[in-house]
Amino acid sequence: MATEFDEPVPGESEVLVRVGKAGINFADRHVIEGSYSYRPPLPYVPGIEAVGTDPDGRRVLALPRTGGAWAQWVAAPAATLVPVPDAITDLEALAVANQGFAAWHILRTAGRMTRQDTVVVSAAAGGVGSLAVQLARAWGARRVIAVASTAAKRELAVRLGADVAIDPTGGDVADRLLAANDGKPVDLYLEMAGGPAMDVALATLGRLGRLVTYGSAAGRASSPIRPESLMQGSRSIVGFWANDLVTRYPRITAETMTGLFGMIGKGTLVPVTEHVYPLAEAGRAVTALANRETTGKLILDVTA
């Protein structure tokens, strides 16, 4: 059931954007259920990304980091507005607004990916994972190993560029990952589930290997890790939260979007955007996301 709110009043350095479509993220789900580090006062309108038109009639990507995008209007900081090129669709822009930004910097900034690396991508058919597979392939990773929960998702990951896709269920996941890399440990592991998946990631990480953790979708605590246990093998565990990067480097969003939009325009990056819901079905969309029923980016059509 829709709820009526007054049109937002832009604050200092904010712009009122007429929303056409808005994105759905795991962060939205966690805020809604109260399990996120950011707990806004109620009533609260979710949504941290939208594509719409600004007062000058430009089509822009708006990133109101504290929410509000699941509505007809959103007040967003002027500094976060990114013009969307004519060649990029609303769906493509939303697919890379947060998940593309995350995939880019998980690989390059946090993970320091090189062309010699074997890269493991967990949740490889999801919003971040489906883009990370393609970026790792485009940037010349030696091997890309996808981890995905269903046969259809594993097939999608391979179509997107993974060399092989692994089922994460069962007790021999680490052995199967090593076998997929010719029996050798992996170099870079992108991990978003937390819990037992962290144990698997560490068990497969090789000398100078990097584990980037950027989510806790499993909702379970990971095993305690002794920092000194990382010394042998010179392994590292890096946490990634996109908001930290954006806060520290305000210009980085626009710079990263330029790179992502360019790759989409060249056809080297193809966002998966098959799940579009009307705004009135936002609850159903969040449930589908939580139940791992979808692939790629989930989007709300505010005009439907």
C-alpha positions as CSV (number, residue, x, y, z in Angstrom):
1,M,0.0,0.0,0.0
2,A,1.4,3.4,-1.1
3,T,1.9,6.1,1.5
4,E,1.6,9.8,0.7
5,F,4.4,12.2,1.8
6,D,4.8,15.8,1.2
7,E,7.1,16.7,-1.7
8,P,10.7,16.9,-0.2
9,V,12.2,20.4,0.3
10,P,15.8,20.5,-0.9
11,G,18.3,21.6,1.7
12,E,21.4,23.6,1.2
13,S,23.4,22.3,-1.8
14,E,20.6,19.9,-2.7
15,V,18.6,19.5,-5.9
16,L,15.0,18.3,-6.3
17,V,15.0,15.4,-8.9
18,R,11.8,14.0,-10.5
19,V,12.3,10.3,-10.3
20,G,11.7,8.0,-13.2
21,K,13.3,4.8,-11.9
22,A,15.0,3.8,-8.7
23,G,17.3,1.0,-7.8
24,I,17.1,-1.7,-5.1
25,N,20.1,-2.7,-3.1
26,F,20.9,-5.1,-0.2
27,A,21.6,-2.0,1.8
28,D,17.9,-1.1,1.4
29,R,16.9,-4.5,2.7
30,H,19.1,-4.2,5.7
31,V,17.9,-0.7,6.6
32,I,14.3,-1.8,6.3
33,E,14.8,-4.8,8.6
34,G,16.9,-2.7,11.1
35,S,20.1,-4.8,10.6
36,Y,22.2,-2.0,8.9
37,S,24.7,0.3,10.6
38,Y,22.6,3.2,9.5
39,R,19.3,3.4,11.3
40,P,17.2,6.3,10.1
41,P,14.3,7.9,12.0
42,L,10.9,6.8,11.0
43,P,8.9,7.3,8.8
44,Y,11.6,6.6,6.2
45,V,11.6,6.3,2.4
46,P,14.2,3.8,1.2
47,G,16.3,4.1,-1.9
48,I,19.8,5.4,-2.4
49,E,19.9,5.7,-6.2
50,A,17.5,7.1,-8.8
51,V,17.5,8.2,-12.4
52,G,15.3,11.2,-13.2
53,T,15.3,14.8,-14.4
54,D,16.8,17.8,-12.6
55,P,15.2,21.3,-12.6
56,D,17.1,22.0,-15.9
57,G,15.6,19.0,-17.6
58,R,18.7,17.0,-17.7
59,R,18.6,13.2,-17.2
60,V,20.7,12.5,-14.2
61,L,21.7,9.8,-11.8
62,A,21.0,10.9,-8.2
63,L,22.6,9.3,-5.2
64,P,20.9,10.4,-2.0
65,R,23.0,8.4,0.4
66,T,20.5,8.6,3.3
67,G,17.6,7.4,1.2
68,G,14.4,8.8,-0.3
69,A,14.7,7.5,-3.9
70,W,11.7,5.2,-3.8
71,A,9.3,8.1,-4.5
72,Q,8.2,10.5,-7.2
73,W,10.6,13.2,-6.0
74,V,13.9,13.0,-4.2
75,A,16.1,15.7,-2.8
76,A,19.7,14.8,-3.5
77,P,23.1,16.5,-3.0
78,A,24.0,18.5,-6.1
79,A,27.5,17.0,-5.8
80,T,26.2,13.5,-6.3
81,L,24.3,14.2,-9.6
82,V,25.9,12.5,-12.6
83,P,24.6,13.3,-16.1
84,V,23.5,10.2,-17.9
85,P,24.7,10.0,-21.6
86,D,22.0,9.6,-24.2
87,A,23.5,6.2,-25.2
88,I,22.9,4.8,-21.6
89,T,19.5,3.6,-20.6
90,D,17.9,4.3,-17.2
91,L,18.2,0.6,-16.4
92,E,21.9,0.5,-17.3
93,A,22.7,3.6,-15.3
94,L,21.0,2.2,-12.2
95,A,22.7,-1.1,-12.6
96,V,26.1,0.5,-12.2
97,A,25.3,3.4,-9.9
98,N,26.1,1.5,-6.7
99,Q,26.8,-2.1,-7.7
100,G,29.0,-1.1,-10.6
101,F,30.9,1.4,-8.5
102,A,31.4,-1.3,-5.8
103,A,32.5,-4.0,-8.3
104,W,35.0,-1.5,-9.9
105,H,36.6,-0.5,-6.6
106,I,36.4,-3.9,-4.9
107,L,38.6,-5.2,-7.8
108,R,40.8,-2.3,-8.3
109,T,41.0,-0.2,-5.1
110,A,40.5,-2.8,-2.4
111,G,41.6,-6.0,-4.2
112,R,44.4,-4.5,-6.3
113,M,43.7,-7.0,-9.1
114,T,46.4,-7.8,-11.6
115,R,46.5,-9.7,-14.9
116,Q,48.3,-12.6,-13.1
117,D,45.4,-13.1,-10.7
118,T,42.8,-15.9,-10.4
119,V,39.7,-14.1,-9.1
120,V,36.9,-15.7,-7.3
121,V,33.5,-13.9,-7.4
122,S,30.9,-15.0,-4.9
123,A,27.2,-14.4,-5.7
124,A,28.4,-14.1,-9.3
125,A,24.9,-13.6,-10.8
126,G,23.9,-10.8,-8.4
127,G,24.1,-7.1,-8.9
128,V,27.7,-6.7,-7.9
129,G,28.9,-10.1,-8.9
130,S,27.6,-10.1,-12.4
131,L,29.4,-6.8,-13.0
132,A,32.6,-8.0,-11.2
133,V,32.8,-11.1,-13.4
134,Q,32.7,-8.9,-16.5
135,L,35.2,-6.3,-15.2
136,A,37.7,-8.9,-14.1
137,R,37.5,-10.5,-17.5
138,A,37.8,-7.1,-19.3
139,W,40.8,-6.1,-17.2
140,G,42.6,-9.3,-18.1
141,A,42.4,-11.6,-15.0
142,R,44.2,-14.8,-15.6
143,R,41.1,-16.8,-14.5
144,V,37.7,-15.9,-13.2
145,I,35.9,-18.4,-11.0
146,A,32.2,-17.7,-10.3
147,V,30.3,-19.0,-7.3
148,A,26.5,-19.1,-7.7
149,S,23.7,-21.0,-6.0
150,T,21.7,-22.4,-8.9
151,A,22.4,-23.9,-12.3
152,A,20.8,-21.0,-14.1
153,K,22.9,-18.5,-12.2
154,R,26.1,-20.4,-12.9
155,E,25.2,-20.6,-16.6
156,L,24.7,-16.8,-16.6
157,A,28.0,-16.2,-14.9
158,V,29.8,-18.3,-17.5
159,R,28.0,-16.3,-20.3
160,L,29.2,-13.1,-18.7
161,G,32.8,-14.2,-18.8
162,A,33.6,-16.6,-16.0
163,D,35.9,-19.5,-16.9
164,V,34.0,-21.9,-14.6
165,A,31.2,-21.6,-12.1
166,I,31.0,-23.5,-8.7
167,D,28.0,-24.5,-6.6
168,P,28.6,-23.1,-3.1
169,T,26.5,-25.9,-1.4
170,G,28.1,-29.0,0.0
171,G,31.1,-29.6,2.3
172,D,33.9,-29.6,-0.3
173,V,33.5,-26.1,-1.7
174,A,37.2,-25.2,-1.0
175,D,38.4,-28.4,-2.7
176,R,36.2,-27.6,-5.8
177,L,37.5,-24.1,-6.0
178,L,41.1,-25.2,-5.9
179,A,40.4,-27.9,-8.5
180,A,38.9,-25.2,-10.7
181,N,42.3,-23.4,-10.5
182,D,44.3,-26.4,-11.5
183,G,44.9,-27.3,-7.8
184,K,46.5,-24.0,-7.0
185,P,45.3,-21.4,-4.4
186,V,43.6,-18.3,-5.6
187,D,44.8,-14.7,-5.6
188,L,41.8,-12.5,-5.1
189,Y,38.5,-13.6,-3.5
190,L,35.4,-11.3,-3.5
191,E,33.2,-12.4,-0.6
192,M,29.8,-11.0,0.3
193,A,28.0,-13.6,2.4
194,G,30.0,-13.8,5.6
195,G,29.6,-16.7,8.0
196,P,31.0,-20.1,6.8
197,A,31.8,-18.6,3.4
198,M,34.6,-16.6,5.0
199,D,36.2,-19.9,6.1
200,V,36.1,-21.2,2.6
201,A,37.6,-18.1,1.2
202,L,40.5,-18.1,3.6
203,A,41.1,-21.8,3.0
204,T,41.6,-21.2,-0.8
205,L,43.7,-18.0,-0.5
206,G,47.3,-18.3,-1.7
207,R,50.5,-16.5,-1.0
208,L,50.0,-12.7,-1.2
209,G,46.3,-13.4,-1.7
210,R,43.6,-10.8,-0.9
211,L,40.2,-11.4,0.5
212,V,37.7,-8.5,0.1
213,T,34.7,-8.7,2.3
214,Y,31.8,-6.4,1.3
215,G,28.6,-7.9,2.8
216,S,27.0,-10.2,5.3
217,A,24.1,-11.6,3.4
218,A,24.2,-14.9,5.3
219,G,23.3,-13.0,8.5
220,R,25.7,-15.2,10.5
221,A,28.9,-14.4,12.2
222,S,32.2,-15.5,10.7
223,S,34.8,-17.6,12.6
224,P,37.2,-15.5,14.6
225,I,40.5,-14.8,12.8
226,R,43.9,-14.4,14.5
227,P,45.7,-11.6,12.7
228,E,49.0,-13.4,13.1
229,S,47.6,-16.3,11.1
230,L,47.8,-14.1,8.0
231,M,51.5,-13.6,8.3
232,Q,52.5,-16.9,6.7
233,G,51.6,-16.4,3.1
234,S,51.4,-12.6,3.5
235,R,47.6,-12.8,3.0
236,S,45.3,-9.8,3.7
237,I,41.7,-9.3,4.5
238,V,40.2,-6.0,3.3
239,G,36.8,-4.7,4.2
240,F,34.9,-2.5,1.6
241,W,32.0,-0.1,2.1
242,A,31.4,2.2,-0.8
243,N,30.3,5.1,1.4
244,D,33.7,5.4,2.9
245,L,35.3,5.8,-0.5
246,V,32.7,8.4,-1.6
247,T,33.1,10.3,1.6
248,R,36.9,10.4,1.4
249,Y,37.0,11.3,-2.3
250,P,33.9,13.2,-3.4
251,R,34.8,13.3,-7.1
252,I,35.3,9.5,-7.3
253,T,31.6,8.7,-8.1
254,A,31.5,10.8,-11.3
255,E,35.0,9.6,-12.4
256,T,34.0,5.9,-11.9
257,M,30.7,6.4,-13.7
258,T,32.5,7.9,-16.7
259,G,34.6,4.7,-16.9
260,L,31.5,2.4,-16.4
261,F,29.4,4.3,-18.9
262,G,32.3,4.1,-21.4
263,M,32.5,0.3,-21.1
264,I,28.8,0.0,-21.5
265,G,28.9,2.1,-24.6
266,K,31.7,-0.1,-26.1
267,G,29.8,-3.3,-25.2
268,T,32.5,-4.6,-22.9
269,L,30.1,-4.3,-19.9
270,V,26.5,-5.5,-20.2
271,P,24.4,-4.9,-17.0
272,V,21.8,-7.6,-16.2
273,T,18.5,-5.6,-15.8
274,E,15.7,-8.1,-16.3
275,H,13.9,-7.5,-13.0
276,V,11.8,-4.3,-13.1
277,Y,8.9,-3.8,-10.6
278,P,6.3,-1.1,-10.3
279,L,6.8,1.1,-7.2
280,A,3.7,-0.4,-5.5
281,E,5.5,-3.8,-5.6
282,A,8.6,-2.7,-3.8
283,G,7.9,-5.1,-0.9
284,R,7.7,-8.1,-3.3
285,A,11.0,-7.0,-4.9
286,V,12.8,-6.8,-1.6
287,T,11.5,-10.3,-0.7
288,A,12.7,-11.7,-4.0
289,L,16.1,-10.1,-3.4
290,A,16.3,-11.6,0.1
291,N,15.3,-15.0,-1.1
292,R,18.0,-15.0,-3.8
293,E,15.3,-15.4,-6.5
294,T,16.7,-12.8,-8.9
295,T,19.8,-12.0,-11.0
296,G,21.5,-8.8,-11.7
297,K,20.0,-5.4,-10.8
298,L,16.5,-5.0,-9.3
299,I,14.7,-1.8,-10.3
300,L,11.6,0.1,-9.4
301,D,9.6,1.9,-12.1
302,V,8.2,4.9,-10.3
303,T,6.1,6.0,-13.3
304,A,4.3,2.6,-13.6
